[in-house]
Every structure is written in C-alpha cells, then in structure tokens.
Amino acid sequence: MPKRILQGVVTSNQNAQTVTVSVERRFTHPVLKKTIRKSKKYRAHDEANTFNVGDNVRIQECAPKSKTKRWEVIAE
C-alpha cells in the first residue's frame, strides 16, 4: 500500500526535530452544496530542523517515531 502524502504549512517548529503542519482540505457540503474548508494539524519529523513557520512542506506517512509523530517531512 502506498504511503499517503499531504501538503500543508508549518505552524510551529518549537520542538527539537519536530514541526507542526496544518493541512487544509476543501469539500462540498452534501446538503448545503457550499464549499467548506477544514484543517487538521499533524506533527512531523524534521531531522535537521530546517523548516520554519510559514514554509509550505509535504509530509509522508511513516512508522511511529514517538507518541504523536507518524509523519515525516519530505525535503522540498
């Protein structure tokens, strides 16, 4: 099974080797037929601490690295 890849914006890089990435998805509401934006935050592994707040990054699924990290940043 292929690994999922998501694109989002870094919202925090306060922790060592970790960035918080906000991923936004858009979809049409089934009843109202209105476009809705929902966002979700993912904690991703950043080995070299290279990404800063505001950077657009791509993250990929990986084996669990810690209690909350199941994603890693793809170099972009």
Backbone bond lengths (Angstrom), bond angles and torsions (degrees), N, CA, C in turn:
res aa  C-N    CA-C-N  psi(-1)  N-CA   C-N-CA  omega(-1)  CA-C   N-CA-C  phi
1 M - - - 1.444 - - 1.533 109.20 -
2 P 1.340 117.39 130.06 1.469 119.11 -178.72 1.518 112.23 -69.65
3 K 1.325 115.28 152.86 1.460 120.56 179.17 1.517 109.63 -79.97
4 R 1.324 116.30 141.05 1.462 120.26 178.14 1.523 110.10 -73.23
5 I 1.318 116.01 144.48 1.458 122.39 175.46 1.517 107.83 -125.80
6 L 1.335 116.26 128.12 1.457 122.45 179.55 1.516 109.42 -121.56
7 Q 1.338 115.91 156.40 1.458 120.80 178.75 1.520 108.20 -121.26
8 G 1.340 116.11 136.40 1.454 119.88 -178.74 1.511 111.99 -160.40
9 V 1.329 114.72 -170.22 1.461 122.16 -177.10 1.527 108.77 -117.07
10 V 1.326 116.24 135.64 1.464 121.14 177.87 1.527 108.76 -70.06
11 T 1.337 116.87 124.89 1.465 121.26 179.44 1.521 112.22 -106.92
12 S 1.343 117.74 -18.04 1.457 120.33 179.55 1.525 109.41 -155.69
13 N 1.347 115.36 141.79 1.470 120.18 173.94 1.526 109.90 -136.73
14 Q 1.324 116.76 32.70 1.462 122.13 -176.01 1.523 113.21 -70.29
15 N 1.326 118.04 -32.01 1.457 120.74 -175.96 1.523 111.32 -88.82
16 A 1.321 116.19 152.70 1.461 121.16 -179.91 1.521 109.97 -68.61
17 Q 1.335 116.19 129.91 1.463 124.48 177.11 1.522 113.45 59.36
18 T 1.330 117.55 23.30 1.458 120.72 -179.44 1.521 109.74 -138.73
19 V 1.333 115.90 138.29 1.459 121.03 171.41 1.522 107.99 -126.84
20 T 1.320 115.39 148.57 1.458 120.80 173.93 1.515 107.25 -100.39
21 V 1.332 116.58 125.45 1.458 122.06 -176.11 1.517 109.05 -116.43
22 S 1.336 116.13 127.82 1.455 122.02 177.16 1.528 108.27 -96.08
23 V 1.335 116.30 119.32 1.460 121.96 -179.18 1.519 108.19 -109.77
24 E 1.335 115.92 126.32 1.464 121.08 -178.38 1.522 109.68 -105.64
25 R 1.334 115.89 137.67 1.458 119.91 174.72 1.514 108.90 -126.13
26 R 1.310 116.41 146.51 1.464 122.18 179.72 1.518 108.76 -118.06
27 F 1.322 115.42 139.57 1.453 119.95 177.58 1.517 109.10 -152.79
28 T 1.313 116.46 162.52 1.458 121.91 179.12 1.520 109.04 -92.89
29 H 1.329 116.11 130.85 1.453 120.99 178.69 1.527 108.76 -65.42
30 P 1.341 117.82 133.96 1.461 119.93 -174.41 1.535 114.59 -63.87
31 V 1.318 118.17 -31.88 1.458 120.54 -177.60 1.525 111.56 -99.18
32 L 1.327 116.53 -46.99 1.457 120.82 -175.10 1.525 113.30 -80.08
33 K 1.338 117.61 -16.37 1.466 122.71 -178.48 1.530 111.94 57.52
34 K 1.319 116.15 32.73 1.450 122.47 -179.00 1.529 108.31 -110.25
35 T 1.316 117.00 140.53 1.460 120.39 178.44 1.523 109.68 -73.91
36 I 1.324 115.27 127.96 1.467 121.85 -176.68 1.520 108.41 -118.70
37 R 1.346 116.21 139.25 1.459 122.29 175.50 1.522 108.72 -106.80
38 K 1.320 115.98 126.92 1.462 121.33 174.70 1.512 107.87 -126.47
39 S 1.331 115.79 143.16 1.456 119.09 178.87 1.522 109.79 -125.69
40 K 1.313 114.69 153.62 1.452 121.78 179.09 1.515 107.80 -140.52
41 K 1.320 116.48 143.87 1.458 120.85 -179.41 1.521 110.49 -101.14
42 Y 1.315 114.91 136.97 1.452 122.23 176.64 1.523 108.22 -124.01
43 R 1.325 116.26 142.91 1.461 120.50 174.52 1.520 106.71 -99.35
44 A 1.351 115.28 126.56 1.460 120.77 -174.17 1.524 110.54 -124.58
45 H 1.322 114.83 150.45 1.465 122.30 -178.90 1.523 109.78 -81.38
46 D 1.330 116.27 126.51 1.469 123.34 177.93 1.526 107.03 -126.43
47 E 1.317 116.61 93.17 1.469 122.53 -170.72 1.531 113.39 -54.94
48 A 1.332 117.23 -45.07 1.458 120.36 -172.11 1.526 113.96 -99.34
49 N 1.317 118.30 6.13 1.472 122.35 -177.74 1.531 111.37 53.92
50 T 1.322 116.75 47.57 1.463 120.99 -174.49 1.522 113.55 -93.72
51 F 1.323 119.07 -18.39 1.466 120.97 -173.42 1.521 111.17 -99.12
52 N 1.331 115.27 141.71 1.460 122.27 -178.72 1.518 110.66 -115.96
53 V 1.330 116.31 168.41 1.461 122.32 179.51 1.524 109.45 -58.95
54 G 1.333 115.69 132.87 1.458 120.91 178.80 1.512 114.18 98.20
55 D 1.331 118.32 -12.15 1.465 120.65 179.89 1.523 110.74 -73.57
56 N 1.336 116.21 140.31 1.461 121.05 171.98 1.515 107.66 -84.76
57 V 1.328 117.00 127.04 1.460 121.20 -177.71 1.518 110.10 -134.92
58 R 1.334 114.49 162.84 1.462 121.33 172.51 1.517 107.09 -113.98
59 I 1.325 116.46 136.78 1.467 120.90 179.20 1.524 109.12 -120.21
60 Q 1.325 115.02 149.74 1.455 121.70 -176.55 1.522 109.72 -129.03
61 E 1.315 116.08 143.69 1.458 121.35 177.35 1.524 110.44 -60.38
62 C 1.330 115.81 147.54 1.461 120.26 175.85 1.531 108.36 -152.66
63 A 1.305 115.27 176.39 1.460 120.15 175.21 1.532 108.34 -66.76
64 P 1.333 118.24 152.49 1.469 119.88 -178.36 1.524 112.56 -56.53
65 K 1.332 115.67 127.72 1.468 121.71 178.17 1.525 110.77 -97.24
66 S 1.344 117.24 -26.95 1.461 122.31 177.86 1.529 107.41 -157.73
67 K 1.314 116.23 -168.03 1.465 120.81 -178.31 1.535 111.87 -60.13
68 T 1.331 116.94 -37.75 1.467 119.52 -174.47 1.532 113.93 -114.26
69 K 1.329 118.61 -10.54 1.470 120.40 -175.49 1.528 111.83 -97.90
70 R 1.342 115.23 118.33 1.456 122.30 175.21 1.523 111.25 -129.00
71 W 1.342 116.11 13.21 1.456 121.91 -178.88 1.517 108.85 -131.29
72 E 1.346 116.34 155.58 1.455 120.93 174.66 1.529 108.89 -133.19
73 V 1.329 115.58 148.60 1.454 120.77 -178.46 1.517 109.08 -79.31
74 I 1.338 115.19 133.13 1.463 121.10 173.85 1.525 106.15 -90.15
75 A 1.329 117.47 132.33 1.462 121.35 -179.61 1.516 110.37 -55.75
76 E 1.335 116.97 126.12 1.458 121.62 -179.53 1.498 110.60 -143.93
